[in-house]
Amino acid sequence: WSSGKQTLENYNKLNNLIQEQTYTPKIKSEILNIMNKYKGLLSKQKSDFILLRVVRGSFIKHPKGKPYEIAANGRSAWLGWFELVKEAVDNTATDNTARVIDLVNADVQCVVEVENRIVLKRFNDEILGKAGTAPFSHVMVIDGNDERGIDVGIMARQEFGIVRMLSHVDDTDAHGLIFSRDCAEYEIETPKGSRLLLLVNNFKSKGYGKAADSDAKRLRQTTRVRQIYDDYINAGYDYVAVVGDFNDTPDSPPVAPLLTNGSTLKDITTHTNFQGDSRPGTYANGTESGKIDYILLSPKLYSKVQSGGIERRGVWGGKNGTLFPHLATMNSSVDAASDHAALWAELDV
């Protein structure tokens, strides 16, 4: 994260600057200063990390014998944008992600940080079979608010149909848009005829922006999810789960609306049937500060828990990968399926 943080900030700043209606000398100078940090971005409109896409009009000019200049005088003078350069994902890591899904063997698999539905469907159709598990019959992702395409989605077996979906990308409060991605609702009908409502989330990360701003954003998100959950419980829904990467620990104020403050949601890891290990966290080395992924269950759904656990074999533990067992196909941290362990629950519904 530390090595890429500055580039992400510069990329974000460039795209914000070019949205200005008028490019003042100060704005032009700022754009040029940032672009000059990346070799090739001014001369070839592409660097190792950022590229400039010009569709129509002129954005940059290079007068003979003079420095580069911003040719456009405002947003309306040209059509284009900055992009992050895409790099092929390591095949071993992708295959290991499939192997972890095979190990978990879920009927309903919630996923986070998914680029889009087409990518997830290709992974489902082409990669899962290599890991020895059958592709899921239902694959769904609703595009969220993250411009990088980091969304939440779901995959489900044939007999677990998705009967209803609802997005909350447009939810707002007094401060504006609430969700960085989405709080996607997926209502599943089980073979027993029960309805299982999943609220899938990936809350604001701690790694980007000021800590106080990130905390405030997560608090707004958890507050809204709590409201959505309470509304469904009050409407008579019995089986509701709030799941995903919350990017914060249980004792943090931003998570309080979901775990305290009168919430009836219960953490799967507190159930007597949960098969935990000596590590409470799900992220990285599994320490207490890494407990940031959750399966929270409504009381009646909590009473249906048969078992649960954390599947860590797709994570590289420690510098040498020796903190806990990992897949035999992982020879280094680069081969890891993820830096998050998979959290699972078996429910009799």
C-alpha positions in Angstrom: 0.0 0.0 0.0 2.7 2.4 0.9 4.4 2.1 -2.5 1.2 2.7 -4.4 -0.5 5.3 -2.2 1.1 8.4 -3.8 0.3 7.2 -7.3 -3.3 6.6 -6.5 -3.5 10.1 -4.9 -1.9 11.7 -7.9 -4.2 9.8 -10.3 -7.2 10.9 -8.3 -6.0 14.5 -8.2 -5.4 14.6 -12.0 -8.9 13.5 -12.7 -10.3 16.0 -10.3 -8.3 18.9 -11.8 -9.3 18.2 -15.4 -13.0 18.5 -14.4 -12.6 22.2 -13.7 -14.5 24.3 -16.3 -11.5 26.7 -16.6 -7.9 25.7 -16.5 -6.2 28.6 -14.7 -2.4 28.9 -14.9 -2.2 27.4 -11.4 -4.3 24.4 -12.5 -2.3 23.9 -15.6 1.0 24.1 -13.6 -0.3 21.6 -11.1 -1.3 19.1 -13.8 2.1 19.4 -15.5 3.9 19.0 -12.2 2.1 15.8 -11.5 2.4 14.4 -15.0 6.1 15.1 -15.0 6.6 12.7 -12.1 5.8 9.8 -14.4 8.2 9.0 -17.2 6.4 8.9 -20.5 3.2 10.4 -19.4 3.9 13.8 -21.0 5.8 12.6 -24.1 3.9 9.4 -24.9 0.7 9.9 -22.8 1.5 6.7 -20.9 3.7 5.8 -18.0 4.2 2.6 -16.0 1.2 3.4 -13.8 -1.0 6.2 -15.4 -2.0 6.8 -19.0 -3.8 9.8 -20.6 -6.7 9.0 -22.9 -7.5 11.8 -25.3 -10.6 11.0 -27.4 -11.2 14.4 -29.0 -9.6 17.8 -29.0 -6.1 18.7 -27.8 -4.9 18.5 -24.2 -1.1 18.7 -24.3 1.2 20.5 -26.7 4.9 20.6 -27.0 6.2 23.7 -28.9 9.5 23.2 -30.5 12.3 24.1 -28.1 9.9 24.8 -25.3 8.5 22.8 -22.3 5.3 20.9 -22.5 2.1 23.0 -22.1 -1.5 22.3 -21.4 -3.3 23.2 -24.6 -6.9 22.9 -23.4 -8.3 25.9 -21.5 -11.1 24.0 -19.7 -13.1 20.8 -19.5 -15.3 21.7 -22.5 -12.2 22.1 -24.8 -11.4 18.4 -25.0 -12.8 14.9 -24.3 -10.6 12.5 -22.3 -9.5 11.3 -18.9 -6.6 9.6 -17.0 -6.6 5.9 -16.4 -4.6 3.5 -14.2 -2.5 1.1 -16.3 -3.9 -2.5 -16.1 -1.6 -5.4 -15.5 -2.4 -9.1 -16.0 -3.2 -10.8 -12.7 -0.8 -13.6 -11.7 -2.4 -16.9 -12.8 -1.2 -18.8 -9.7 -2.9 -16.3 -7.4 -6.1 -16.4 -9.4 -6.1 -20.2 -9.4 -5.5 -20.2 -5.6 -8.5 -17.9 -5.1 -10.5 -20.6 -6.9 -9.0 -23.3 -4.7 -10.1 -21.5 -1.5 -13.6 -21.3 -2.9 -13.4 -25.0 -3.5 -12.2 -25.6 0.1 -15.0 -23.4 1.6 -17.6 -25.2 -0.7 -20.3 -22.7 -0.1 -23.8 -22.8 -1.6 -23.9 -19.0 -1.5 -20.6 -17.2 -1.9 -20.4 -13.5 -1.2 -17.4 -11.7 -2.8 -15.8 -8.2 -2.5 -13.4 -6.2 -4.7 -14.9 -7.5 -7.9 -14.3 -5.5 -11.1 -17.6 -6.3 -12.7 -20.0 -9.1 -13.4 -18.3 -10.1 -16.7 -15.0 -10.6 -14.9 -16.6 -12.6 -12.1 -18.5 -14.7 -14.6 -15.3 -15.5 -16.5 -13.7 -16.5 -13.3 -16.7 -18.7 -12.4 -16.8 -20.3 -15.9 -13.1 -20.7 -16.7 -11.2 -20.8 -13.4 -13.3 -22.6 -10.8 -13.3 -25.8 -12.8 -9.5 -25.9 -12.7 -9.7 -26.0 -8.9 -12.1 -29.0 -9.0 -15.3 -27.2 -8.1 -18.3 -26.8 -10.3 -19.1 -23.3 -11.5 -22.0 -21.5 -9.7 -25.3 -21.2 -11.5 -26.0 -17.7 -10.5 -23.4 -14.9 -10.7 -24.3 -11.3 -10.0 -22.6 -8.0 -9.4 -24.2 -4.6 -9.2 -21.9 -1.8 -10.2 -21.2 0.4 -7.2 -19.9 3.9 -6.6 -16.2 3.1 -6.7 -14.7 4.4 -10.0 -12.0 1.8 -9.8 -14.6 -1.0 -10.2 -14.2 -2.5 -6.8 -17.7 -3.9 -6.2 -19.5 -6.5 -4.1 -21.3 -9.5 -5.6 -22.6 -13.0 -5.1 -22.4 -16.4 -6.6 -25.0 -19.1 -5.8 -25.7 -22.7 -6.6 -28.6 -23.7 -8.8 -31.0 -24.5 -6.0 -30.3 -21.2 -4.2 -32.0 -18.8 -6.6 -31.6 -15.0 -6.4 -35.2 -13.9 -6.2 -34.7 -10.2 -5.5 -31.9 -7.6 -5.7 -31.7 -4.1 -4.6 -28.9 -1.5 -4.7 -28.2 1.4 -2.3 -25.7 3.3 -4.5 -27.9 6.4 -4.4 -28.5 6.5 -0.7 -27.7 9.9 0.8 -27.6 11.6 4.2 -26.9 15.2 5.3 -23.3 14.8 4.1 -24.1 13.4 0.7 -23.6 10.0 -0.9 -23.2 7.2 1.8 -21.7 4.1 0.2 -18.2 4.0 -1.3 -19.3 0.9 -3.2 -22.7 -0.3 -2.3 -24.8 -2.1 0.3 -26.1 -4.6 -2.2 -29.2 -6.6 -1.2 -29.5 -10.2 -2.5 -32.5 -12.2 -1.4 -32.0 -16.0 -1.8 -34.6 -18.7 -1.8 -33.2 -21.9 -0.2 -34.3 -25.5 -1.2 -36.4 -25.5 2.0 -38.4 -22.6 0.8 -36.9 -20.1 3.3 -35.9 -16.6 2.3 -32.3 -15.5 3.2 -31.6 -11.8 2.9 -27.9 -10.9 2.4 -26.6 -7.3 2.8 -23.1 -7.4 1.2 -20.7 -4.6 2.0 -17.2 -3.3 1.6 -16.9 -0.2 3.8 -14.5 2.7 3.4 -10.9 1.7 3.7 -8.5 3.1 6.3 -5.7 3.2 3.8 -6.7 6.2 1.7 -7.3 9.8 3.0 -7.3 11.2 6.5 -8.1 8.7 9.3 -10.8 11.0 10.8 -12.5 11.3 7.4 -12.4 7.6 6.8 -13.8 6.8 10.2 -16.6 9.3 9.7 -17.4 7.7 6.3 -17.5 4.2 7.8 -19.8 5.4 10.6 -22.2 6.8 8.1 -22.2 3.6 6.2 -22.7 1.3 9.2 -25.4 3.6 10.5 -27.3 3.3 7.2 -26.8 -0.5 7.1 -28.2 -0.7 10.6 -31.3 1.3 9.5 -31.8 -1.0 6.5 -31.4 -4.1 8.7 -33.8 -2.8 11.4 -36.4 -2.0 8.8 -36.4 -5.5 7.5 -36.5 -7.0 10.9 -39.5 -4.8 11.8 -41.1 -5.8 8.5 -41.0 -9.5 9.6 -37.9 -10.8 7.9 -36.4 -13.6 10.1 -33.2 -14.5 8.2 -31.0 -11.5 7.6 -27.2 -11.4 7.3 -24.8 -8.4 7.1 -21.6 -9.6 5.5 -18.4 -8.4 4.0 -15.2 -6.4 4.6 -15.9 -3.7 7.2 -12.3 -2.4 7.3 -12.5 -1.9 11.1 -12.4 -3.9 14.3 -15.3 -4.8 16.6 -14.4 -2.3 19.3 -14.1 0.7 16.9 -16.7 3.5 17.0 -17.6 3.2 13.3 -18.7 -0.5 13.7 -20.7 0.3 16.9 -24.1 0.7 15.1 -23.9 -2.9 13.9 -22.5 -4.6 17.0 -23.7 -2.4 19.9 -26.1 0.5 20.4 -29.1 -1.9 20.7 -28.2 -3.9 17.6 -29.7 -7.5 17.5 -27.0 -8.6 15.0 -24.7 -11.4 16.2 -21.2 -12.1 15.1 -20.8 -15.7 13.8 -17.4 -15.9 15.6 -19.2 -15.7 19.0 -21.4 -18.8 18.3 -20.6 -22.0 20.3 -20.5 -23.9 17.0 -17.9 -21.7 15.5 -14.7 -23.6 14.9 -12.1 -20.9 15.5 -8.3 -21.1 15.9 -5.9 -19.2 18.0 -6.1 -16.2 15.6 -9.1 -13.9 15.9 -8.5 -11.8 12.8 -9.2 -12.5 9.2 -6.8 -10.1 7.6 -3.1 -10.7 7.0 -1.6 -12.6 10.0 -4.9 -12.9 11.8 -4.1 -10.8 14.8 -6.9 -9.0 16.8 -6.3 -5.8 14.8 -7.0 -7.8 11.6 -10.5 -8.8 12.6 -12.2 -6.7 9.9 -14.3 -9.2 7.9 -17.7 -10.2 9.3 -20.7 -12.5 9.0 -23.4 -10.8 11.2 -26.7 -12.7 11.7 -30.1 -11.8 12.8 -31.2 -13.6 16.0 -33.3 -16.3 14.3 -30.6 -16.9 11.7 -28.0 -17.1 14.5 -30.1 -19.9 16.1 -29.8 -21.8 12.8 -26.0 -21.9 12.8 -24.6 -25.5 12.5 -21.0 -24.5 12.3 -18.6 -21.8 11.1 -14.9 -21.1 10.7 -12.1 -19.2 9.0 -10.3 -20.7 6.0 -6.7 -19.3 6.1 -4.9 -21.5 3.6 -5.2 -18.9 0.9 -3.3 -16.3 3.0 0.5 -16.1 3.3 1.1 -15.9 7.0 4.1 -13.8 8.1 7.3 -13.0 6.1 8.0 -16.6 5.3 4.5 -18.0 5.2 5.1 -20.1 8.3 2.5 -18.7 10.8 -0.2 -21.1 9.6 -0.6 -23.8 6.9 -1.1 -22.5 3.3 -1.9 -24.1 0.0 0.9 -26.2 -1.5 0.6 -24.1 -4.7 1.7 -21.0 -2.7 5.5 -20.5 -2.9 5.5 -16.9 -1.8 3.2 -14.0 -0.8 2.7 -13.2 -4.5 0.9 -16.6 -4.9 -1.6 -15.8 -2.2 -5.3 -16.1 -3.0 -5.9 -13.0 -0.9 -4.6 -11.1 2.1 -8.1 -11.8 3.7 -9.0 -15.2 5.0 -12.4 -16.6 4.0 -15.1 -16.5 6.7 -17.9 -19.1 6.5 -21.0 -20.2 8.2 -23.2 -23.3 7.8 -26.9 -22.5 8.4 -29.9 -24.8 8.6 -32.4 -22.8 6.6 
